[in-house]
Amino acid sequence: MGQKVGKIWLVGGTGESRNIAKAIADDNFHCIVTVTTTNAKTLYPINPKIAVKIGKLDSANIYHFCHQEKILAIVDASHPYAVKISQQVMQIAQQQSIPYLRYERPFLTHKNQVIELDSFDSLIQGDFLLNKRVLLTVGYQALSLFKQWQNKAILYGRILPRIQSLQVALKAGFTEERLIALRPPIKIDLEKALWQQWKINLVVSKASGKQGGEYLKAIVAEQLKIPLIIIKRPPIVYPQQTDKISDIINFCRQYC
C-alpha cells in the first residue's frame, strides 16, 4: 500500500527538529517545517522532501495551513516553553482529527547546587535574588519579569544577538555592561569564564534540557559551587509524546 497524498507538519525551530526533519525525509516522507525566524530556517538541510515555512501562526492560520498543505500528521518539536503554539496545534489537530505527536526533550535530574522552582512567579515573589549577583539565562521574553528586582540585586542577562532581544532587555532595566549577546551552543570553558568574570553567585535558567544547555550549566554550578535555579517547564498534557526519533518515524509510517 502506497503513501497517502499529503505532508507531515513538523512544528520546528529547535536543534532536535533539524534531526527529526532529516529522519522523516530519509524515510521518504514529505515534510513541511514551520519556524518563526529566518535564522531558524538555516537549521534544516536542503532536501526536496523538506519544505520550510517562516512566520508565526495563530489558530485561524493553522486551520488554513493544514488544509492547504494537506497535512496528514503533526509532529510538534517546538521549544519546551513554546506552550501557546503547542496548545493551538493540539486544538486544531483534535478538531480536524489529525494525528498529533509531541517530541519532548528528555528531562534531566540534578543533585547538588540546583534549586528547582515551579514558575517564574515563585522566583520573583521569593527572596532568592536579594542582594545577589545574578546571571539570567532565561530568554529575552522573561527579562521584563525582573524589572522590579533591578534595585535589589545586580542582574546580568545573556541574550541572543538580535535587535529585538536587546531592545527588550534595555527596556527591562538592563544596562549595556550587564548584557552579553551569544548564540549557543556555549562551551564549558566560556560558560565558566563568564560566571567568574562577573563574579556571579546565582544563576537562573530554564529546564530546557541538554540541548538547551541545562546540563552544562549544572556542571559549571557544581564546579564553582554556585547555586543554579531552574524554572520547571510549564505543565501541559499532550495526547501522546516521545523523546525518541524512532517513535516519530513509526508514527509517520502509521498515518502517512
C-alpha positions in Angstrom: 0.0 0.0 0.0 1.5 3.4 -1.1 1.8 6.6 0.9 -1.1 8.9 1.2 -1.1 12.2 -0.7 -0.1 15.0 1.8 2.6 16.1 4.2 3.8 15.7 7.7 3.8 19.0 9.6 6.9 19.4 11.8 6.5 22.3 14.3 10.1 23.2 14.4 12.7 25.8 15.3 14.9 23.7 17.7 18.1 21.8 17.1 16.3 18.5 17.6 13.7 19.4 14.9 16.5 19.6 12.4 17.4 15.9 13.1 13.8 14.9 13.0 13.2 16.6 9.6 16.2 14.8 8.2 15.0 11.4 9.6 11.5 11.9 8.2 12.9 12.8 4.7 15.3 9.9 4.8 12.3 7.6 5.4 10.9 9.0 2.1 8.1 11.2 3.6 7.4 14.8 2.6 7.7 17.2 5.5 6.9 20.8 5.9 8.6 22.6 8.8 7.3 25.8 10.3 9.7 28.2 12.0 9.3 31.8 13.3 12.6 33.3 12.2 14.8 33.4 9.1 17.7 32.3 11.1 15.9 29.1 12.2 15.4 28.2 8.5 19.1 27.7 8.1 18.9 24.8 10.6 17.4 22.5 8.0 19.2 20.6 5.2 18.4 21.3 1.6 16.3 18.4 0.6 13.5 18.0 -2.0 11.3 16.4 0.7 11.7 19.2 3.2 10.0 22.5 2.8 10.4 25.3 5.4 7.8 28.0 6.0 8.7 31.1 8.0 6.1 33.0 10.1 4.0 32.9 13.2 0.8 31.0 13.1 -2.4 31.6 15.0 -5.4 29.3 15.3 -7.1 30.6 12.1 -3.8 30.3 10.1 -3.2 26.8 11.4 -6.6 25.7 10.2 -6.0 27.0 6.7 -2.4 25.8 6.7 -3.5 22.2 7.5 -6.0 22.2 4.6 -3.8 24.0 2.1 -0.8 21.7 2.7 -2.9 18.6 3.1 -1.4 17.8 6.5 -1.7 14.1 7.3 0.0 14.1 10.7 1.7 16.6 13.1 5.0 16.2 14.9 5.4 19.0 17.5 9.1 19.6 18.2 8.7 23.2 19.3 10.6 24.6 22.2 9.6 23.2 25.7 8.4 26.7 26.7 6.5 27.5 23.5 3.3 26.5 25.2 0.9 28.7 23.2 1.8 27.2 19.8 1.6 23.6 21.1 -1.9 24.3 22.7 -3.1 25.8 19.4 -1.8 23.0 17.3 -3.3 20.3 19.6 -6.7 22.1 19.5 -6.7 22.1 15.7 -5.4 18.6 15.5 -8.3 17.4 17.7 -10.9 19.4 15.8 -9.7 18.1 12.4 -8.9 14.6 13.6 -5.2 14.9 12.6 -2.8 12.6 14.4 -0.5 14.5 16.7 2.7 13.5 18.4 4.8 15.7 20.7 8.6 15.4 20.8 9.6 16.4 24.3 13.2 16.8 25.2 14.3 14.3 27.9 14.1 15.8 31.4 17.3 16.0 33.4 17.8 15.1 37.0 20.0 17.2 39.2 21.6 16.9 42.6 23.8 19.5 44.4 23.7 23.2 43.7 20.4 23.0 41.8 17.1 24.5 43.1 14.0 23.7 41.0 11.1 26.1 41.1 7.6 25.6 39.5 7.4 29.0 37.9 9.0 32.5 37.4 6.4 33.8 39.9 7.9 31.6 42.6 11.3 33.1 41.9 10.1 36.7 41.6 7.9 36.7 44.7 10.6 35.0 46.9 13.9 36.4 48.2 16.2 34.2 46.2 17.6 37.1 44.2 18.0 39.6 47.1 21.5 41.2 47.1 22.8 38.6 44.7 24.9 38.9 41.6 22.6 37.0 39.3 23.1 35.7 35.7 19.8 35.2 33.9 19.9 32.7 31.1 16.1 32.6 30.6 15.5 34.1 27.2 14.8 37.7 26.4 11.0 37.4 26.8 11.3 36.7 30.5 13.6 39.6 31.3 10.8 42.1 31.8 9.7 40.0 34.8 12.8 41.0 36.6 12.5 44.8 36.2 11.3 45.1 39.8 14.5 43.5 41.0 16.9 45.8 39.3 17.4 47.9 42.6 17.5 44.8 44.9 20.1 42.7 43.1 22.8 43.0 40.5 21.3 41.4 37.4 23.2 40.2 34.3 21.4 38.9 31.2 22.6 36.6 28.4 20.6 37.0 25.3 20.7 36.0 21.6 22.4 38.5 19.3 19.2 40.0 17.9 17.9 43.6 17.9 14.6 42.6 19.5 16.3 40.8 22.4 18.5 43.8 23.1 15.5 46.2 23.0 13.5 44.2 25.4 16.5 43.8 27.8 17.2 47.5 27.8 13.6 48.3 28.5 13.6 45.9 31.4 16.4 48.0 33.0 19.5 46.1 32.0 22.4 48.3 31.2 24.8 47.6 28.3 27.6 46.5 30.6 25.3 43.9 32.2 24.3 42.2 28.9 26.1 39.8 26.7 24.8 38.5 23.3 25.9 35.0 22.5 24.5 32.3 20.2 24.6 28.8 21.7 26.0 26.2 22.0 28.4 27.7 24.5 31.4 25.6 25.6 32.0 24.9 29.2 35.2 27.0 29.5 33.4 30.1 28.2 30.4 29.4 30.4 32.7 29.2 33.5 34.7 32.3 32.5 31.6 34.4 32.1 30.4 33.5 35.6 33.8 34.3 37.1 34.2 37.5 35.1 31.0 38.9 36.5 31.5 37.4 40.0 28.2 35.7 39.7 26.9 34.0 42.8 23.5 32.8 41.5 22.4 31.6 38.0 18.8 31.3 36.8 17.9 29.0 33.8 15.0 27.2 32.3 14.6 23.4 32.3 15.4 23.4 28.6 17.2 20.0 28.6 20.7 19.1 27.4 20.1 20.7 24.0 19.3 24.0 25.7 22.5 24.0 27.8 20.8 22.9 31.1 23.2 20.1 31.7 26.3 22.2 31.1 25.2 24.9 33.5 24.6 22.3 36.2 28.2 21.1 35.7 29.6 24.6 36.0 27.4 25.3 39.0 28.8 22.2 40.7 32.4 23.1 39.8 32.1 26.7 41.0 29.8 25.9 44.0 27.3 28.5 42.7 23.6 27.9 43.2 21.6 27.2 40.0 17.9 27.9 40.0 16.0 26.0 37.3 12.5 27.0 36.3 10.5 23.9 35.5 8.7 23.5 32.2 5.1 24.7 32.0 2.7 21.9 32.9 1.0 20.7 29.7 -0.7 17.4 28.9 0.0 16.0 25.4 -2.2 13.3 23.9 0.9 11.4 23.1 4.6 12.2 23.3 8.1 10.7 22.9 11.7 11.6 23.2 12.8 9.1 20.5 13.2 9.8 16.8 12.4 6.1 16.1 9.0 6.6 17.6 8.4 9.6 15.3 9.3 7.5 12.2 6.9 4.8 13.3 4.2 7.4 13.8 4.7 8.7 10.3 4.6 5.2 8.8 1.3 4.6 10.7 -0.5 7.7 9.5 1.2 8.6 6.2 
